[in-house]
Amino acid sequence: MELYIRDGVLYEGLISTTYRGEQYFAPIGFIKNNNSVFIKVYKGGLLEEVVLNTSLFALNIVFKPDYYAAFSLKKELGDVSVSQKTWIRGQQTLPILTDSLGYLVLVKENIVDNGEYYDVEFRIVDQGVNSDAYIEPYSRCYGSIIEILVYATKIKALRSRVQREVLSNFLEYIDFNKEIAYKTCSQEYKSLVDKILRWIREWLGEE
Ligand SMILES: Cc1cc2nc3c(=O)[nH]c(=O)nc-3n(C[C@H](O)[C@H](O)[C@H](O)COP(=O)(O)O)c2cc1C
């Protein structure tokens, strides 16, 4: 099997690197165009610091929502057993998830400050596939949980800075996706959704 990434599609993956001697992973949206990958990095988190100060990254291709949860809400849901399943590529101590379907190796080429976020461009210098990876059917369950996590991380980062109306919009998206998750997910994943929803209520001071 080969890794096939179309130009112009907004995909999600897990960006990884070694930062200050520790493995760092975070979910990220990315678009490929020819031999380049483009991401947007919002200001204010550790991700910003890591991307500003590092030039070599891997982009892990992963579907399972467990990983997106563990690496986006590290303090709340971070699971050591998930984050330790990595192998180190080459001599540049680039950590890659053992469970990823494949990966790209990226070198930072250009960074533009756009106010609220940075536009960052990378050059693809290598790629690989995990020949042991299994093929699993597509499920709306995974998409719904990842969608919930996107808005959960936005609420966590922006809750004290944005108007109530913006937060209500985020909560509406989350509610819509919760319905899909409850319809399509296993009990294990429904429990993960419930945990995320509890954290959101806590950040908003409702618990
Ligand atoms: C599916 C998903 C996609 C995300 N995409 C982005 C993105 O494109 N840009 C960004 O700045 N943050 C994105 N985030 C949020 C970052 O992953 C988040 O800032 C980070 O996980 C928080 O960890 P940190 O404390 O290491 O910054 C995304 C989160 C999820 C769950």
The ligand as a MOL file (V3000), in Angstrom:
LIG
                    3D

  0  0  0     0  0            999 V3000
M  V30 BEGIN CTAB
M  V30 COUNTS 31 33 0 0 0
M  V30 BEGIN ATOM
M  V30 1 C -8.7810 17.6420 15.1040 0
M  V30 2 C -8.0710 18.8740 15.6140 0
M  V30 3 C -7.5050 19.7420 14.6980 0
M  V30 4 C -6.8040 20.8790 15.1400 0
M  V30 5 N -6.2550 21.7080 14.2050 0
M  V30 6 C -5.5640 22.7980 14.6210 0
M  V30 7 C -4.9770 23.6820 13.6630 0
M  V30 8 O -5.0950 23.4920 12.4370 0
M  V30 9 N -4.2650 24.7530 14.1470 0
M  V30 10 C -4.1100 24.9900 15.4780 0
M  V30 11 O -3.4640 25.9710 15.8400 0
M  V30 12 N -4.6780 24.1690 16.4000 0
M  V30 13 C -5.3850 23.0890 16.0130 0
M  V30 14 N -5.9480 22.2510 16.9320 0
M  V30 15 C -5.7310 22.5330 18.3450 0
M  V30 16 C -4.3450 22.1200 18.7590 0
M  V30 17 O -4.1300 20.7650 18.5420 0
M  V30 18 C -4.2530 22.4750 20.2450 0
M  V30 19 O -3.7790 23.7980 20.3280 0
M  V30 20 C -3.3150 21.6370 20.9860 0
M  V30 21 O -3.7000 20.2940 20.9520 0
M  V30 22 C -3.2690 22.0740 22.4220 0
M  V30 23 O -2.1230 21.6030 22.8850 0
M  V30 24 P -0.8840 22.5130 23.2750 0
M  V30 25 O -1.1290 22.8280 24.7180 0
M  V30 26 O 0.2630 21.6160 23.0090 0
M  V30 27 O -0.9040 23.7650 22.3950 0
M  V30 28 C -6.6710 21.1430 16.5320 0
M  V30 29 C -7.2580 20.2580 17.4450 0
M  V30 30 C -7.9610 19.1310 17.0070 0
M  V30 31 C -8.5750 18.2150 18.0090 0
M  V30 END ATOM
M  V30 BEGIN BOND
M  V30 1 1 1 2
M  V30 2 1 2 3
M  V30 3 2 2 30
M  V30 4 2 3 4
M  V30 5 1 4 5
M  V30 6 1 4 28
M  V30 7 2 5 6
M  V30 8 1 6 7
M  V30 9 1 6 13
M  V30 10 2 7 8
M  V30 11 1 7 9
M  V30 12 1 9 10
M  V30 13 2 10 11
M  V30 14 1 10 12
M  V30 15 2 12 13
M  V30 16 1 13 14
M  V30 17 1 14 15
M  V30 18 1 14 28
M  V30 19 1 15 16
M  V30 20 1 16 17
M  V30 21 1 16 18
M  V30 22 1 18 19
M  V30 23 1 18 20
M  V30 24 1 20 21
M  V30 25 1 20 22
M  V30 26 1 22 23
M  V30 27 1 23 24
M  V30 28 2 24 25
M  V30 29 1 24 26
M  V30 30 1 24 27
M  V30 31 2 28 29
M  V30 32 1 29 30
M  V30 33 1 30 31
M  V30 END BOND
M  V30 END CTAB
M  END
